[in-house]
């Protein structure tokens, strides 16, 4: 068991400092004078906050930006040389890990060579991977915290999940508590759909915009949604907001848009498919089994999308998860008539710009979101 060096609590940004950090993240490089225009902070406060954050290696001041008359204003960026964040996504078929800099950019991504259904072995492999990263080019970095993405629903708001059957040994496992005790770091745990929504919020918009209200559909072994409302993950009273499959009856459950169900149908049609990854490598996108499955799940997909619109009213609903790009596109096409006859404004349905399941990236973003931005 290794204890890693982390940021002191006294070094973490406070309210106004986090406002400045978020503004810089969304607009960098940004002239220091322009930060005042984008916040409710005075110029004097911005100067003081930026200088303090720079002294703590959270921001960096670059050469001045010259615009018109007056004193040139230094350009401000996120400092990426000192702190990193680590994330892990525990899936039914593999465990993916990510090391990320303070600006939210992945530095390393990897798949652990371990059975994700074995907690003790996975933790040991995760620790070894972090130690390897730190012994190489990340030797000068301190770890801000760990984020965990777990498939399944919560028992309560704490980091305890009821996982799918391939991850049965993780059931009722106190993720955040055990990982924090083992690694000596701040730990944050969310389900995979919420982590994917976090990744989409920070990295998914191609124009760098800040989505006001976002729903992310995660097509994995199961089917769920992650919600981001007013710049934060919306979890609900028990931590299970977005467990969209709960709206289906027992008769509808095997006709929901879960990739595990598609794999079953392909195997029934004599295609040898042992995992979801093979949907990309071994199956032709025009396969008739896929077309038939899309027609089969159309009512349930449209029902879930209408439910999200009615309850959450998102600006956009993003299609992602482990579904390959061709299947995401066909799912969007399948759902195109979901709002027919409705008079209220509809959310945009779009394929995620992140072309793979980003749960491990979203997990690495959790400490940044919770502690920095």
C-alpha positions as CSV (number, residue, x, y, z in Angstrom):
1,X,0.0,0.0,0.0
2,X,1.5,3.3,-1.1
3,X,0.6,6.8,0.1
4,X,1.0,9.3,-2.7
5,X,1.7,13.1,-2.3
6,X,-1.3,15.3,-2.8
7,X,-2.3,18.9,-2.7
8,X,-2.7,20.4,0.8
9,X,-6.2,21.5,1.7
10,X,-4.9,25.0,2.3
11,X,-3.8,25.1,-1.4
12,X,-7.2,24.3,-2.8
13,X,-8.9,27.2,-4.5
14,X,-11.8,28.9,-2.7
15,X,-15.0,30.3,-4.2
16,X,-13.8,33.3,-6.1
17,X,-10.6,31.5,-7.0
18,X,-12.5,28.7,-8.5
19,X,-14.5,31.2,-10.5
20,X,-11.3,32.6,-11.9
21,X,-9.9,29.0,-12.6
22,X,-13.1,28.1,-14.5
23,X,-13.0,31.2,-16.5
24,X,-9.4,30.7,-17.5
25,X,-10.0,27.0,-18.3
26,X,-12.8,27.9,-20.7
27,X,-11.1,30.8,-22.4
28,X,-7.3,30.3,-22.2
29,X,-5.1,31.9,-23.1
30,X,-7.0,34.9,-21.8
31,X,-5.7,38.4,-21.0
32,X,-5.9,39.0,-17.3
33,X,-8.0,42.2,-18.0
34,X,-10.6,40.1,-19.8
35,X,-11.2,37.9,-16.7
36,X,-12.8,40.9,-15.1
37,X,-15.2,41.2,-18.0
38,X,-16.3,37.6,-17.7
39,X,-16.8,37.5,-13.9
40,X,-18.4,39.7,-11.3
41,X,-15.0,40.4,-9.7
42,X,-13.3,43.7,-9.6
43,X,-10.1,44.3,-11.5
44,X,-8.2,44.6,-8.2
45,X,-9.6,41.3,-7.0
46,X,-8.8,39.5,-10.2
47,X,-5.2,40.8,-10.1
48,X,-4.8,39.6,-6.5
49,X,-6.5,36.2,-7.1
50,X,-4.4,35.5,-10.3
51,X,-1.2,36.3,-8.5
52,X,-2.1,34.1,-5.6
53,X,-3.0,31.2,-7.8
54,X,0.2,31.6,-9.8
55,X,2.2,31.4,-6.6
56,X,0.5,28.1,-5.8
57,X,1.3,26.7,-9.3
58,X,-2.3,26.7,-10.4
59,X,-2.1,29.4,-13.0
60,X,0.7,30.7,-15.2
61,X,1.3,34.2,-16.5
62,X,2.6,34.4,-20.1
63,X,3.8,37.3,-22.2
64,X,1.4,40.3,-22.2
65,X,-1.4,40.6,-24.7
66,X,-1.3,44.0,-26.4
67,X,-4.7,45.4,-27.4
68,X,-5.2,49.1,-28.0
69,X,-4.1,51.7,-25.6
70,X,-3.2,51.1,-22.0
71,X,-0.9,48.8,-20.1
72,X,-0.5,45.4,-21.8
73,X,-2.2,42.6,-19.9
74,X,-0.5,39.3,-19.3
75,X,-2.0,36.2,-20.7
76,X,-3.2,33.7,-18.2
77,X,-3.2,29.9,-18.6
78,X,-3.7,26.9,-16.4
79,X,-0.4,25.7,-15.0
80,X,0.0,22.0,-15.9
81,X,3.5,21.2,-14.6
82,X,2.7,20.4,-10.9
83,X,-0.6,18.7,-10.3
84,X,-2.3,15.7,-12.0
85,X,-5.5,13.9,-11.6
86,X,-6.0,10.1,-11.9
87,X,-9.2,8.3,-13.0
88,X,-10.2,4.7,-13.4
89,X,-13.3,3.2,-15.1
90,X,-14.3,-0.2,-13.8
91,X,-16.2,-1.8,-16.7
92,X,-17.7,-5.3,-17.2
93,X,-15.0,-6.2,-19.7
94,X,-12.0,-4.0,-18.8
95,X,-10.6,-1.4,-16.5
96,X,-9.4,1.8,-18.2
97,X,-7.2,4.4,-16.5
98,X,-6.3,8.0,-17.2
99,X,-3.7,10.5,-16.0
100,X,-4.7,14.1,-16.6
101,X,-3.1,17.5,-16.3
102,X,-4.8,20.4,-14.4
103,X,-6.2,21.7,-17.7
104,X,-8.2,18.6,-18.2
105,X,-6.1,17.1,-21.0
106,X,-5.3,13.4,-20.8
107,X,-1.6,12.7,-20.5
108,X,-1.8,8.9,-20.3
109,X,-4.5,6.4,-21.0
110,X,-4.2,2.7,-20.5
111,X,-6.0,-0.6,-20.0
112,X,-5.1,-2.5,-16.9
113,X,-4.1,-6.1,-17.5
114,X,-6.4,-7.5,-14.8
115,X,-9.9,-8.9,-14.4
116,X,-12.0,-5.9,-13.5
117,X,-14.3,-8.2,-11.5
118,X,-11.6,-8.9,-8.9
119,X,-11.3,-5.9,-6.5
120,X,-8.0,-6.8,-4.7
121,X,-6.2,-7.6,-8.0
122,X,-7.5,-4.4,-9.7
123,X,-6.4,-2.1,-6.8
124,X,-2.9,-3.7,-6.9
125,X,-2.7,-3.2,-10.7
126,X,-4.0,0.4,-10.4
127,X,-1.4,1.2,-7.7
128,X,1.4,-0.3,-9.9
129,X,0.3,1.7,-12.9
130,X,0.2,5.0,-11.0
131,X,3.7,4.2,-9.5
132,X,5.0,3.5,-13.0
133,X,3.7,6.8,-14.3
134,X,5.2,8.7,-11.4
135,X,8.6,6.9,-11.8
136,X,8.8,8.1,-15.4
137,X,7.9,11.5,-16.9
138,X,5.4,12.4,-14.2
139,X,8.0,12.2,-11.4
140,X,7.6,15.9,-10.6
141,X,3.9,15.8,-10.2
142,X,1.6,15.6,-7.2
143,X,-1.8,13.8,-7.4
144,X,-4.7,16.0,-6.9
145,X,-7.1,13.1,-6.3
146,X,-8.6,9.9,-7.7
147,X,-11.9,9.5,-9.6
148,X,-13.7,6.2,-10.0
149,X,-16.4,5.4,-12.6
150,X,-18.4,2.3,-11.7
151,X,-21.2,0.7,-13.7
152,X,-24.4,0.1,-11.8
153,X,-26.7,2.0,-9.5
154,X,-26.2,3.4,-6.0
155,X,-27.4,1.9,-2.7
156,X,-27.2,5.4,-1.3
157,X,-25.5,8.7,-2.1
158,X,-22.2,7.4,-0.7
159,X,-19.9,5.5,-3.1
160,X,-21.5,2.1,-2.8
161,X,-23.0,0.6,-6.0
162,X,-25.0,-2.4,-7.1
163,X,-22.9,-3.5,-10.1
164,X,-23.8,-5.7,-13.1
165,X,-23.4,-9.4,-12.7
166,X,-19.8,-9.5,-14.2
167,X,-18.8,-7.1,-11.4
168,X,-20.7,-8.8,-8.6
169,X,-17.7,-8.7,-6.2
170,X,-17.9,-4.9,-6.2
171,X,-21.5,-4.9,-4.9
172,X,-21.8,-3.0,-1.7
173,X,-18.1,-2.2,-1.8
174,X,-17.4,1.3,-0.2
175,X,-15.3,2.5,-3.2
176,X,-14.4,6.0,-2.1
177,X,-13.7,5.0,1.5
178,X,-11.5,2.0,0.6
179,X,-9.6,3.7,-2.2
180,X,-9.0,6.8,-0.1
181,X,-7.7,4.7,2.8
182,X,-5.4,2.6,0.4
183,X,-3.9,5.5,-1.6
184,X,-4.1,8.3,1.0
185,X,-5.8,10.6,-1.5
186,X,-9.1,12.4,-2.0
187,X,-11.4,10.0,-3.9
188,X,-14.6,10.6,-5.7
189,X,-16.8,7.9,-7.1
190,X,-19.7,8.2,-9.6
191,X,-21.4,5.8,-12.0
192,X,-20.0,5.5,-15.5
193,X,-22.8,7.5,-17.1
194,X,-22.3,10.5,-14.8
195,X,-18.5,10.3,-15.4
196,X,-19.1,10.3,-19.1
197,X,-21.4,13.3,-18.8
198,X,-18.6,15.0,-16.9
199,X,-16.2,14.3,-19.7
200,X,-18.7,15.6,-22.3
201,X,-19.3,18.8,-20.3
202,X,-15.6,19.6,-20.2
203,X,-14.3,18.2,-23.4
204,X,-17.2,17.3,-25.7
205,X,-18.2,20.7,-27.1
206,X,-16.3,21.2,-30.3
207,X,-16.7,25.0,-30.0
208,X,-15.6,25.1,-26.4
209,X,-19.0,26.2,-25.2
210,X,-20.4,25.7,-21.7
211,X,-23.6,23.5,-22.0
212,X,-26.3,24.9,-19.7
213,X,-28.1,21.5,-19.4
214,X,-26.8,18.2,-20.8
215,X,-28.0,14.7,-20.8
216,X,-25.6,11.9,-21.8
217,X,-26.9,8.5,-22.9
218,X,-24.4,5.8,-22.1
219,X,-24.8,2.7,-24.2
220,X,-22.9,0.0,-22.4
221,X,-23.6,-3.5,-21.2
222,X,-26.6,-1.8,-19.7
223,X,-28.2,1.5,-20.6
224,X,-28.2,4.7,-18.5
225,X,-27.9,8.4,-18.5
226,X,-25.7,11.0,-16.9
227,X,-27.1,14.5,-16.2
228,X,-25.2,17.8,-16.0
229,X,-27.4,20.7,-14.8
230,X,-26.2,24.3,-14.1
231,X,-22.5,23.2,-14.5
232,X,-22.7,20.3,-12.1
233,X,-23.7,16.6,-12.1
234,X,-27.3,16.1,-11.0
235,X,-27.5,13.0,-8.8
236,X,-31.0,13.2,-7.2
237,X,-32.0,12.2,-3.7
238,X,-30.5,8.7,-3.6
239,X,-27.7,9.4,-6.2
240,X,-29.4,7.5,-9.0
241,X,-30.7,10.3,-11.2
242,X,-30.2,9.1,-14.8
243,X,-31.0,5.5,-14.1
244,X,-33.2,5.7,-17.1
245,X,-33.8,2.0,-17.5
246,X,-35.9,2.0,-14.4
247,X,-38.8,3.4,-16.5
248,X,-39.2,0.2,-18.4
249,X,-41.5,-2.7,-17.3
250,X,-40.1,-6.2,-16.9
251,X,-41.6,-7.0,-20.3
252,X,-39.6,-4.1,-21.9
253,X,-36.3,-4.7,-20.1
254,X,-34.8,-7.0,-22.7
255,X,-35.9,-4.5,-25.4
256,X,-34.1,-1.5,-24.0
257,X,-31.1,-0.1,-25.9
258,X,-28.5,-1.9,-23.9
259,X,-25.5,-3.3,-25.9
260,X,-25.6,-6.5,-23.8
261,X,-28.9,-7.2,-25.5
262,X,-27.5,-6.6,-28.9
263,X,-24.7,-9.0,-28.2
264,X,-27.2,-11.7,-27.2
265,X,-29.1,-11.2,-30.5
266,X,-26.0,-11.4,-32.6
267,X,-25.0,-14.6,-30.8
268,X,-28.4,-16.0,-31.3
269,X,-28.0,-15.3,-35.0
270,X,-24.8,-17.4,-35.0
271,X,-22.4,-14.5,-34.9
272,X,-19.6,-15.3,-32.4
273,X,-19.5,-12.1,-30.3
274,X,-18.0,-12.4,-26.8
275,X,-17.8,-8.8,-25.9
276,X,-19.0,-5.3,-26.8
277,X,-15.6,-4.3,-28.3
278,X,-16.2,-6.9,-31.1
279,X,-19.1,-4.7,-32.3
280,X,-16.5,-2.5,-33.8
281,X,-14.0,-5.1,-35.0
282,X,-16.1,-8.0,-36.1
283,X,-19.5,-6.8,-37.2
284,X,-20.4,-5.0,-40.4
285,X,-22.4,-1.8,-39.6
286,X,-25.1,-2.8,-42.2
287,X,-25.6,-6.2,-40.5
288,X,-29.4,-7.0,-40.6
289,X,-29.3,-8.1,-36.9
290,X,-28.4,-4.5,-35.9
291,X,-31.2,-3.1,-38.1
292,X,-33.7,-5.4,-36.6
293,X,-32.5,-4.6,-33.1
294,X,-32.8,-0.9,-33.7
295,X,-36.4,-1.3,-34.7
296,X,-37.0,-3.5,-31.7
297,X,-35.6,-0.9,-29.2
298,X,-37.1,2.2,-31.0
299,X,-40.1,2.5,-28.7
300,X,-38.0,2.2,-25.5
301,X,-35.3,4.6,-26.8
302,X,-37.9,7.2,-27.8
303,X,-39.7,6.8,-24.5
304,X,-36.5,7.4,-22.5
305,X,-35.7,10.5,-24.6
306,X,-39.1,12.0,-24.1
307,X,-38.8,11.3,-20.4
308,X,-35.5,13.2,-20.2
309,X,-37.0,16.1,-22.1
310,X,-40.1,16.2,-19.9
311,X,-38.2,16.0,-16.5
312,X,-34.8,17.6,-17.2
313,X,-35.4,19.8,-20.3
314,X,-31.8,19.5,-21.6
315,X,-30.4,21.7,-24.3
316,X,-28.9,18.6,-25.8
317,X,-29.0,14.8,-25.5
318,X,-25.6,13.2,-26.4
319,X,-25.3,9.6,-27.6
320,X,-22.1,7.9,-26.4
321,X,-20.9,5.1,-24.1
322,X,-19.2,2.0,-25.6
323,X,-21.3,2.2,-28.7
324,X,-19.1,2.6,-31.8
325,X,-19.6,5.7,-33.9
326,X,-21.6,4.0,-36.6
327,X,-24.0,2.6,-34.0
328,X,-24.3,6.0,-32.2
329,X,-25.3,7.6,-35.5
330,X,-27.9,4.9,-36.2
331,X,-29.3,5.3,-32.7
332,X,-29.7,9.1,-33.2
333,X,-31.4,8.3,-36.5
334,X,-33.7,5.8,-34.8
335,X,-34.7,8.4,-32.2
336,X,-35.3,11.2,-34.7
337,X,-39.1,11.0,-34.4
338,X,-39.2,10.9,-30.6
339,X,-40.6,14.4,-30.2
340,X,-43.2,14.3,-33.1
341,X,-46.2,16.4,-32.3
342,X,-44.7,18.2,-29.3
343,X,-44.9,22.0,-29.2
344,X,-42.2,22.8,-26.5
345,X,-38.6,23.3,-27.6
346,X,-36.8,20.1,-28.2
347,X,-33.2,19.2,-27.2
348,X,-30.6,18.6,-29.9
349,X,-29.8,14.9,-30.4
350,X,-26.2,14.4,-31.3
351,X,-23.4,11.9,-31.3
352,X,-20.6,12.6,-28.8
353,X,-17.5,14.2,-30.2
354,X,-15.5,11.9,-28.0
355,X,-15.3,8.8,-30.2
356,X,-15.0,6.2,-27.4
357,X,-16.4,5.6,-23.9
358,X,-15.0,8.5,-21.9
359,X,-15.9,7.2,-18.4
360,X,-12.2,6.9,-17.4
361,X,-11.6,10.5,-18.6
362,X,-14.6,11.7,-16.7
363,X,-13.4,9.9,-13.7
364,X,-10.1,11.8,-13.9
365,X,-12.0,15.0,-14.2
366,X,-13.9,14.4,-11.0
367,X,-11.2,15.7,-8.6
368,X,-10.7,18.7,-10.9
369,X,-14.4,19.4,-10.9
370,X,-14.8,18.8,-7.1
371,X,-11.7,20.6,-5.9
372,X,-10.5,23.1,-8.6
373,X,-13.3,24.2,-10.9
